[in-house]
Amino acid sequence: MHLATVLPAGILMVLQFTPVIRQKLIIFHRINGYIVLSLLLSSNAAACVVLPHKQGGGARTATQTAEAFLVVITTLGMAMAWWNIRRKQVDQHRAWMLRTMFYLGTIITSRVINFISSPIISRMDNYYGVWSCDEIDFLYKNLGMAFPEAEYPQCLLPDGALDPWFRVAVKATHLLSKPEQYGTSHIQPFGANLWICIAVHIIGVETYLALTPRESEKLRRISYEKQLEAGFANPGSAGLTPDRWGDAERWIPPK
């Protein structure tokens, strides 16, 4: 369900940031926006269900906390974007949608970096993961290979049967001939990569927003006109704006 919802949401999100659609096809933009939000919220809910059960050995805690953090900040970002557009605060709607999309982009960036870091930790030759014997057996059976008894004799009971609950240390090695070691070389660095990418994306989107003040001001003026027409109190600042909820200077509408 996670992939079934997040993939179409990613495709439809491209349409949300297409200027022609955003400016000329407003009804489509609104409907598509609600579809994207629904898909992303469903994706986050599915991710929460999967988090405790994904394979990962000793590196799972770092990855799990990073993924949970992504669920929280993307959900909050979507909520802030939705509330601001309900209040016709277009500038803040833009800012929070950009933040949310940048946060979601972490998943793509972290995968790219992971393909780079996997051979690196393999060459360092001192990283290990923890796998259950049942996980190794399942992997080898799916690949049509025999269980590597010589590599993991601890997995065998005295009668020669496999002990599915016993756990063994698996070295991180970038070798396709040893799939469990190849998998470990990708799993072990993933948590650190994910946290690094989260930090990079947060800094990146805030830098972009800081470098586009003219666009924000233009949308703030549009917000003022829409809020004034709708009869909102504090037109120009009817949404969640810094001058209402922080110590920013009060925004004064253009004359």
C-alpha positions as CSV (number, residue, x, y, z in Angstrom):
1,M,0.0,0.0,0.0
2,H,2.9,2.4,0.7
3,L,4.3,2.1,-2.8
4,A,0.9,1.9,-4.4
5,T,0.0,5.3,-3.0
6,V,3.3,7.2,-2.9
7,L,4.3,6.5,-6.5
8,P,1.1,8.0,-8.1
9,A,1.3,10.9,-5.6
10,G,4.8,11.6,-6.9
11,I,3.6,11.7,-10.5
12,L,0.6,13.8,-9.8
13,M,2.7,16.2,-7.7
14,V,4.6,17.2,-10.9
15,L,1.3,18.6,-12.2
16,Q,0.8,20.7,-9.0
17,F,4.0,22.6,-9.7
18,T,3.4,23.1,-13.4
19,P,2.8,26.9,-13.8
20,V,0.3,26.6,-16.6
21,I,-1.9,24.2,-14.6
22,R,-1.6,26.2,-11.4
23,Q,-2.5,29.5,-13.0
24,K,-5.0,28.5,-15.7
25,L,-6.7,25.3,-14.5
26,I,-7.4,26.2,-10.9
27,I,-10.2,23.7,-10.3
28,F,-8.0,20.9,-11.6
29,H,-5.2,22.1,-9.4
30,R,-7.4,22.0,-6.3
31,I,-8.9,18.6,-7.0
32,N,-5.4,17.1,-7.9
33,G,-4.1,18.7,-4.7
34,Y,-6.6,16.9,-2.5
35,I,-5.9,13.6,-4.4
36,V,-2.1,14.1,-3.7
37,L,-2.7,14.8,-0.1
38,S,-4.9,11.8,0.4
39,L,-2.4,9.5,-1.3
40,L,0.5,10.9,0.7
41,L,-1.4,10.5,4.0
42,S,-2.3,7.0,3.1
43,S,1.3,6.3,2.2
44,N,2.5,7.6,5.6
45,A,-0.1,5.5,7.4
46,A,1.1,2.4,5.5
47,A,4.7,3.3,6.3
48,C,3.9,3.4,10.0
49,V,2.5,-0.1,9.8
50,V,5.6,-1.4,8.0
51,L,8.3,0.3,10.1
52,P,8.5,-2.2,13.0
53,H,8.7,-5.2,10.6
54,K,11.3,-4.2,8.0
55,Q,14.5,-6.2,7.9
56,G,17.5,-4.4,9.1
57,G,19.5,-6.1,11.9
58,G,21.6,-3.8,14.1
59,A,21.2,-0.8,11.8
60,R,17.4,-0.8,12.0
61,T,17.1,1.6,14.9
62,A,18.8,4.5,13.1
63,T,16.7,3.9,10.0
64,Q,13.5,3.5,11.9
65,T,13.8,6.8,13.7
66,A,14.7,8.6,10.5
67,E,11.7,7.1,8.7
68,A,9.4,7.9,11.5
69,F,10.8,11.5,11.6
70,L,10.0,11.8,7.9
71,V,6.4,10.6,8.5
72,V,6.0,13.3,11.2
73,I,7.5,16.3,9.3
74,T,5.7,15.4,6.0
75,T,2.4,15.0,7.7
76,L,2.8,18.3,9.6
77,G,3.9,20.0,6.4
78,M,0.8,18.8,4.5
79,A,-1.4,19.9,7.4
80,M,0.2,23.4,7.4
81,A,-0.1,23.7,3.7
82,W,-3.8,22.6,3.8
83,W,-4.7,25.0,6.6
84,N,-3.0,28.0,4.9
85,I,-4.8,27.5,1.6
86,R,-8.1,27.1,3.5
87,R,-7.3,30.6,4.9
88,K,-6.3,31.8,1.4
89,Q,-2.7,32.4,2.6
90,V,-1.1,31.5,-0.7
91,D,2.5,32.4,0.2
92,Q,2.5,30.1,3.2
93,H,0.7,27.4,1.3
94,R,3.6,27.5,-1.3
95,A,6.2,27.5,1.4
96,W,4.8,24.4,3.2
97,M,4.1,22.4,0.1
98,L,7.7,23.1,-1.1
99,R,9.0,22.0,2.3
100,T,6.9,18.8,2.2
101,M,8.1,17.9,-1.3
102,F,11.7,18.5,-0.4
103,Y,11.3,16.3,2.7
104,L,9.8,13.5,0.6
105,G,12.7,13.8,-1.9
106,T,15.0,12.6,0.8
107,I,14.0,9.0,0.0
108,I,15.3,9.4,-3.6
109,T,18.6,11.1,-2.6
110,S,19.3,8.6,0.2
111,R,19.0,5.7,-2.3
112,V,21.5,7.3,-4.6
113,I,23.9,7.9,-1.8
114,N,23.4,4.4,-0.5
115,F,24.6,2.9,-3.8
116,I,27.8,5.0,-3.3
117,S,28.3,4.1,0.4
118,S,27.8,0.4,0.0
119,P,31.1,-0.4,-1.8
120,I,32.9,2.1,0.5
121,I,32.0,0.3,3.7
122,S,32.7,-3.0,2.0
123,R,36.3,-1.9,1.3
124,M,36.6,-0.7,4.9
125,D,36.1,-4.4,5.8
126,N,34.9,-3.9,9.3
127,Y,31.1,-3.6,9.2
128,Y,28.7,-6.3,10.2
129,G,24.9,-6.7,10.4
130,V,22.7,-9.1,12.4
131,W,20.5,-11.5,10.5
132,S,18.3,-14.4,11.7
133,C,19.0,-17.8,10.1
134,D,15.5,-17.8,8.8
135,E,16.1,-14.5,6.9
136,I,19.2,-16.0,5.3
137,D,17.4,-19.2,4.4
138,F,14.5,-17.3,2.9
139,L,16.8,-15.2,0.8
140,Y,18.8,-18.1,-0.6
141,K,15.6,-20.1,-1.3
142,N,14.2,-17.2,-3.3
143,L,17.4,-17.1,-5.3
144,G,17.4,-20.9,-5.9
145,M,20.6,-21.3,-3.9
146,A,21.5,-23.7,-1.1
147,F,21.8,-22.4,2.5
148,P,25.5,-21.6,3.2
149,E,26.1,-24.1,6.0
150,A,29.8,-23.6,6.0
151,E,29.5,-19.9,6.4
152,Y,26.9,-20.1,9.3
153,P,27.3,-23.4,11.1
154,Q,25.7,-21.8,14.2
155,C,22.3,-21.9,12.4
156,L,22.2,-25.7,12.4
157,L,20.8,-27.7,15.3
158,P,22.5,-31.0,16.4
159,D,20.1,-32.9,14.2
160,G,21.0,-30.9,11.1
161,A,17.8,-28.9,11.0
162,L,17.8,-25.1,10.7
163,D,17.3,-23.0,13.8
164,P,15.2,-20.1,12.4
165,W,15.4,-17.9,15.4
166,F,19.1,-18.0,15.9
167,R,20.9,-14.8,14.8
168,V,24.3,-14.5,13.3
169,A,26.7,-11.7,12.4
170,V,26.8,-11.0,8.6
171,K,29.8,-9.1,7.1
172,A,29.1,-6.2,4.9
173,T,30.6,-7.2,1.5
174,H,29.7,-5.9,-1.9
175,L,29.6,-9.3,-3.5
176,L,26.5,-10.5,-5.4
177,S,27.7,-14.1,-5.0
178,K,26.9,-13.7,-1.2
179,P,23.5,-12.0,-1.2
180,E,23.2,-11.7,2.6
181,Q,26.5,-9.9,2.7
182,Y,25.6,-7.7,-0.3
183,G,22.3,-6.8,1.4
184,T,24.2,-6.0,4.6
185,S,26.5,-3.6,2.7
186,H,23.3,-1.6,1.7
187,I,21.5,-1.9,5.0
188,Q,24.2,-0.9,7.4
189,P,24.9,2.7,6.0
190,F,21.3,3.4,5.2
191,G,20.3,4.9,8.5
192,A,23.2,7.4,8.5
193,N,22.6,8.2,4.9
194,L,18.9,8.9,5.6
195,W,19.7,11.3,8.4
196,I,22.3,13.1,6.3
197,C,19.9,13.5,3.4
198,I,17.1,14.8,5.7
199,A,19.5,17.5,7.0
200,V,20.6,18.4,3.4
201,H,17.0,18.6,2.2
202,I,15.8,20.7,5.1
203,I,18.7,23.2,4.6
204,G,18.2,23.1,0.9
205,V,14.5,24.1,1.0
206,E,15.0,26.8,3.6
207,T,17.8,28.2,1.5
208,Y,15.5,28.2,-1.6
209,L,12.7,30.0,0.3
210,A,15.2,32.6,1.6
211,L,16.4,33.2,-1.9
212,T,13.0,33.8,-3.4
213,P,11.5,36.6,-1.3
214,R,10.0,38.4,-4.3
215,E,7.9,35.4,-5.2
216,S,6.7,35.2,-1.6
217,E,5.9,38.9,-1.5
218,K,3.9,38.6,-4.7
219,L,1.9,35.7,-3.3
220,R,1.4,37.6,-0.1
221,R,-0.2,40.4,-2.0
222,I,-2.5,37.9,-3.8
223,S,-3.4,36.5,-0.4
224,Y,-4.3,39.9,0.8
225,E,-6.7,40.5,-2.1
226,K,-8.3,37.1,-1.7
227,Q,-8.7,37.4,2.1
228,L,-10.0,40.9,1.8
229,E,-12.6,39.8,-0.7
230,A,-13.6,36.8,1.5
231,G,-14.0,39.1,4.6
232,F,-11.3,37.5,6.7
233,A,-9.9,39.4,9.7
234,N,-6.3,40.5,9.3
235,P,-6.2,40.3,5.5
236,G,-2.7,39.4,4.3
237,S,-2.0,37.6,7.5
238,A,-5.1,35.5,8.0
239,G,-3.1,32.3,7.8
240,L,-0.2,31.0,9.8
241,T,2.2,33.9,9.2
242,P,5.3,34.9,11.2
243,D,4.0,38.4,12.0
244,R,0.9,36.8,13.7
245,W,2.6,33.9,15.5
246,G,6.2,35.1,15.8
247,D,8.1,38.3,16.3
248,A,8.3,39.4,12.7
249,E,7.4,42.9,11.7
250,R,3.8,43.4,10.9
251,W,3.1,43.0,7.2
252,I,1.6,46.2,5.7
253,P,-0.5,45.8,2.5
254,P,0.6,47.7,-0.5
255,K,-1.1,51.0,-1.2
